Amino acid sequence: MRARTENAPAVVLLSGGLDSATVLALAKTLGYAPYALSFRYGQRHSSELDAAVRVAKSLGAVRHEIIDLDLRRFVGGSALTDDAYAVPTSPGQSDEIPITYVPARNTIMLSVALGWAEALGGRDIFFGANAVDYSGYPDCRPAYVESFEAMANLATKVGVESHESSTRFRVHAPIIHMSKAEIVKTGISLGIDFSQTVSCYQANPEGLACGQCESCRLRREGFAAAGVADPTKYLHP
């Protein structure tokens, strides 16, 4: 997974949470010049974007862009983008997609990342999909990542004109098979200050986590399983 050439540009989706911070650090460690991409998509709070700014700066992103794309206006249908739904504070059924799933969010964001990567002359996109300790989102599965990569090489000038695998687009999901504890350990080994990150679905404007939502639960259990002190700032300790 090393960069095809040292300091090759790679676009990294950066939410400001634990997972995406680890992916950004991994991309840089692998020899890429990371271009961080975040979205103000109508999510419940902006503190995760404040966290993304901190993380991008501390981990040395070449450039960090925050795109305004208000999914709340025309997508909704999720507890993260529609105030008609409450953020759940207990795990749902293992075979159901939770109400925190945002319709087509990863597809939309990856499409923007693809456009930026092609314009930069890059061939690599990184994002923090995880299929182990995750909430059951369909766009976090290995099959989805493989399908988007295939589409990227069908839908772009670069993909159509590339006749060798070494010059085609690659979509990297380096933590997709890791447990949350493994992600925490990897991030610590890369020198990430996880106190800068915000994972909570409903953090307050200061970035204090609720400690009750599914994202908070997975994060807290990950630190505990990794044997690492949880640096998360909680609204209700």
C-alpha positions in Angstrom: 0.0 0.0 0.0 3.0 2.3 -0.1 2.6 5.4 -2.3 3.4 4.7 -5.9 5.7 7.6 -5.9 6.9 9.5 -2.7 4.6 12.4 -1.8 2.0 11.3 -4.4 -1.2 13.3 -3.7 -4.0 11.4 -2.0 -7.4 12.7 -0.9 -8.4 11.7 2.6 -12.0 12.0 3.8 -11.7 13.5 7.3 -14.7 13.8 9.6 -12.8 14.8 12.7 -13.4 11.5 14.4 -11.1 8.8 15.7 -11.2 6.6 12.6 -10.6 9.2 10.0 -7.7 10.7 12.0 -6.1 7.3 12.0 -6.6 7.0 8.3 -5.0 10.4 7.6 -2.0 9.5 9.7 -1.7 6.1 7.9 -1.8 7.8 4.5 1.0 10.1 5.5 3.1 7.3 7.0 2.7 5.4 3.7 4.4 8.2 1.8 1.5 10.1 0.4 1.0 13.8 0.5 -2.5 13.9 2.1 -5.2 16.4 1.0 -7.9 16.3 3.7 -11.5 16.7 2.7 -14.4 17.4 5.1 -18.1 18.2 4.6 -20.5 20.5 6.3 -23.4 18.4 5.3 -26.2 19.4 7.7 -25.0 17.2 10.5 -26.3 18.0 14.0 -23.2 19.8 15.2 -20.1 21.5 13.8 -17.7 20.5 16.6 -16.5 17.6 14.5 -15.5 20.0 11.8 -13.6 22.0 14.4 -11.9 18.8 15.3 -11.1 18.1 11.6 -9.3 21.4 11.4 -7.2 20.5 14.4 -6.4 17.0 13.2 -5.5 18.2 9.6 -3.1 20.7 11.0 -1.5 18.5 13.6 -1.0 15.6 11.2 0.4 17.7 8.5 -2.2 17.7 5.7 -1.0 19.5 2.7 -4.3 21.2 2.3 -7.7 20.9 4.1 -11.0 21.8 2.4 -14.4 21.9 4.0 -17.2 21.6 1.5 -20.7 22.9 2.1 -23.2 20.3 0.9 -26.4 20.5 2.9 -27.9 17.0 2.8 -30.4 18.1 5.4 -32.3 20.1 2.7 -33.0 17.3 0.2 -32.0 14.0 1.8 -32.8 13.9 5.5 -34.1 10.5 6.6 -31.4 10.2 9.3 -31.1 11.1 12.9 -27.9 13.0 11.9 -29.6 15.2 9.4 -33.3 15.4 10.4 -34.4 16.7 13.8 -37.6 14.6 13.6 -35.5 11.6 14.6 -33.7 11.3 17.9 -30.2 9.9 18.1 -30.6 6.4 19.6 -28.8 5.8 22.9 -29.0 2.0 22.9 -27.9 -0.5 20.3 -30.4 -1.5 17.7 -31.0 -5.0 16.2 -27.9 -6.6 14.7 -29.6 -7.1 11.4 -31.0 -3.6 10.9 -29.5 -0.5 9.5 -29.7 2.2 12.2 -31.4 5.5 11.9 -28.0 7.3 12.0 -27.3 6.0 8.5 -27.3 9.0 6.1 -28.6 8.0 2.7 -25.8 7.9 0.1 -23.4 10.0 2.3 -20.3 8.0 1.6 -21.1 7.8 -2.1 -21.6 11.5 -2.4 -18.4 12.3 -0.4 -16.3 9.8 -2.3 -17.5 11.2 -5.6 -16.3 14.7 -4.6 -13.0 13.2 -3.4 -12.6 11.4 -6.7 -13.0 14.6 -8.6 -10.4 16.4 -6.5 -8.0 13.5 -6.7 -8.2 13.5 -10.5 -7.7 17.2 -10.7 -4.7 17.0 -8.4 -3.2 14.3 -10.6 -3.5 11.8 -7.8 -4.8 8.2 -8.1 -5.6 7.5 -4.4 -8.5 8.1 -2.1 -8.5 7.1 1.6 -11.5 6.8 3.9 -12.3 5.4 7.2 -14.8 2.6 6.4 -14.9 -0.1 9.1 -16.7 -3.4 8.9 -15.9 -4.8 12.4 -16.9 -2.4 15.1 -19.4 -0.3 13.1 -23.0 0.5 13.2 -24.2 -1.6 10.2 -23.9 0.9 7.5 -24.1 -0.6 4.0 -21.5 1.8 2.6 -18.8 0.7 5.1 -18.5 -2.9 3.7 -15.5 -4.2 1.6 -17.9 -5.0 -1.3 -18.9 -1.3 -1.4 -15.3 -0.1 -1.4 -14.4 -2.5 -4.3 -17.5 -1.4 -6.2 -16.7 2.3 -5.9 -13.1 1.7 -7.0 -14.4 -0.1 -10.1 -16.8 2.8 -10.8 -14.0 5.3 -10.4 -12.0 3.7 -13.1 -15.0 3.5 -15.4 -16.2 7.1 -14.9 -13.0 9.1 -15.2 -10.6 10.2 -18.0 -7.7 8.8 -15.9 -9.5 5.4 -15.5 -10.4 5.1 -19.2 -6.9 6.0 -20.4 -5.0 3.9 -17.9 -3.9 0.6 -19.3 -1.9 -0.6 -16.3 -3.1 -1.3 -12.8 -0.3 0.9 -11.5 -1.9 4.0 -13.0 -5.5 3.3 -12.1 -7.5 4.8 -9.2 -7.4 3.0 -5.9 -9.8 3.5 -3.0 -8.1 2.6 0.3 -10.0 1.6 3.4 -7.0 0.6 5.6 -8.9 0.2 8.9 -11.9 -1.7 7.4 -10.9 -5.0 9.0 -9.7 -3.5 12.3 -11.5 -3.6 15.6 -11.9 -0.3 17.4 -9.2 -1.3 19.9 -6.8 -2.0 17.0 -7.6 1.4 15.5 -6.8 3.0 18.8 -3.5 1.2 19.1 -2.6 2.0 15.5 -3.4 5.7 16.1 -1.4 5.8 19.3 1.6 4.2 17.5 1.4 7.0 14.9 1.4 9.7 17.5 -2.2 10.8 17.2 -3.6 13.0 20.0 -7.1 11.5 20.1 -8.2 14.3 22.5 -8.3 16.5 19.4 -11.0 14.2 17.8 -14.7 14.2 18.2 -16.8 11.1 17.4 -20.1 11.8 19.2 -23.2 12.0 17.0 -24.5 14.8 19.2 -21.6 16.6 20.7 -22.2 20.1 22.0 -20.6 23.2 20.5 -17.5 22.8 22.7 -17.1 19.2 21.4 -18.2 17.5 24.6 -19.5 14.0 23.9 -22.8 12.8 25.1 -21.4 9.5 26.2 -24.6 7.7 25.4 -24.9 7.3 21.6 -23.6 4.3 19.6 -20.5 6.2 18.4 -19.6 7.1 22.0 -20.1 3.6 23.1 -17.9 2.1 20.4 -15.2 4.7 21.0 -15.2 4.2 24.8 -15.1 0.4 24.5 -12.3 0.7 22.0 -10.1 2.6 24.4 -10.9 0.2 27.2 -10.1 -2.9 25.1 -6.9 -1.3 23.9 -5.9 -0.6 27.5 -5.5 3.1 26.7 -6.9 5.9 28.8 -9.9 7.5 27.2 -9.1 11.2 26.4 -12.7 12.0 25.3 -14.3 15.0 27.0 -17.8 14.0 28.1 -20.7 16.3 28.9 -21.7 13.9 31.7 -18.5 12.2 33.0 
